[in-house]
């Protein structure tokens, strides 16, 4: 089962509201379980890098089957993914920073939301989780 267009649009609208409330200019991407882009939006004033980063965060989350915030420890000095950083390759980018959040319907993963634009990736993660907390999927 994959996220529907309607649910993806509603998820982005919720994330946008939370970003606005936090005073963050961000980009938002929703991908399905295959990592394919379903919906995208970039707020006025969000930097250009947020486009590929939001998509990459969503793709990374669905690829690893977990929120990207879980990779924070793995990219620190001495950890197994240290030095990987931001590896952009269009829609198949590996982005091991907070802001990629799995979207579930019950226990089933149906996609992922990527948020990029906050000063810290933990803030992107908080925007994403707050958006999903109000979603009914």
N, C-alpha and C positions, 0 to 999 in steps of 0.2 A: 504494500500500500504506500502511495506517495501523497505528499501534501497537494491539495488542490490550489488552483489559481486564486480562488476566493479566500482561502485560509492564508495563503502567502501574502496577499494584499493586506488582509486584516492584521497579520503579524507585523508587517512593515509599518502600517499606520500606528500600531501600538508602540513600536520601537521609536518611531518619530516623535510621538507625544512625550515619551520618557526622556529622549535626548533634548527636546525643547525645554522641558521642565528643569533639566540639569544645565541648561545653557550651553549645550554641546552641538556643534555643527558636524554632522556625521553622514556616512553612507550606510545603506542597509541592503543586504542581499539574502534571498532565500533560495536554497537549492533543494532538489529532491534527493531521494536515497542513492541515486547514481551520481550525485554531485553536479547535476545539470541545473543551470540557472532557471528559476521559475519566475522570480520577481526581483526588481532592483529599484532603489531610489537614492538620490544624493541631494541633501539639503543645500540650499543656496549658501555659499560661503564655505562649504566643506572643501578641503584641499583635494587636488586631483589624485594623490596617492591613495586616498580612502576608497576609490572605486575598486581597484584591483585587490586591495587589502581586505575589504569587506567580503568580496566574492571568495577570496582565498581562505579567509577564516571559516566561512560556511562550508566550503569544500573540505578543508582540513578536519573540521569537526565530524562531518559525516564519514569521512575516510577512516578516521581512527575510532569512530564509534563512541566519542566522548567530547565533552566541552574542551575547547582549546586551552582554557585556563589550566587544565590538568597537565599541560606540557611545560609550564613555567619552570618547574624544577629541572626538567630535562635539558633546558637550554642554558643553564647557568654554567660558569666556568668549572671544568672538571667533569661535568655531566655528559651523558652519551650524545646528546644533540647539540652540545656547545659548538657555536660557529655556524649553525645552519641559518639562524636569523630569519630574515624575510627573504624567501626565494620566490620571486614572481615569475610565473610562466603563463600568464593570461588566466583563464578560468581554472586551470589545474595547478594553481600555486599552493605551496606548502607554507602556511603562515602560523607558526607555533606561539602565538600570543593570544591572550584573553580576548574574547569578543565573538568567538564561534560557539554557538549554543545549539545542542541537539533539540529538535522539535519532535515531540512524542504525541501519539494518540493512544491513551492508555499506556500499555507497556511497549508498544511498537514505535520504533523510530520511523518518522515519515519525511524527515528532511532536517535542515539546519538553517539557522539564522546567523548571518555575519554582520557585526557592527564595527565600524571603524571611524575614528575621529576624535575621541576623547583624549585628554592629555596622557592618560594611563590606560593600558589595556584592561586593567581590572575594572575601570569605569565603563569601558565598552561592554565587558561581561555583565556588569550590573544593569546596564540599560537593556541588554538582551534578555536576561533572566526576568527582569521586571515586566517586560513586554509579554514574554511567554506565560508568566504567572497569571495574567489577566485574559489570556486566550482560552477559548473553549474550542478544542479540536475534536 
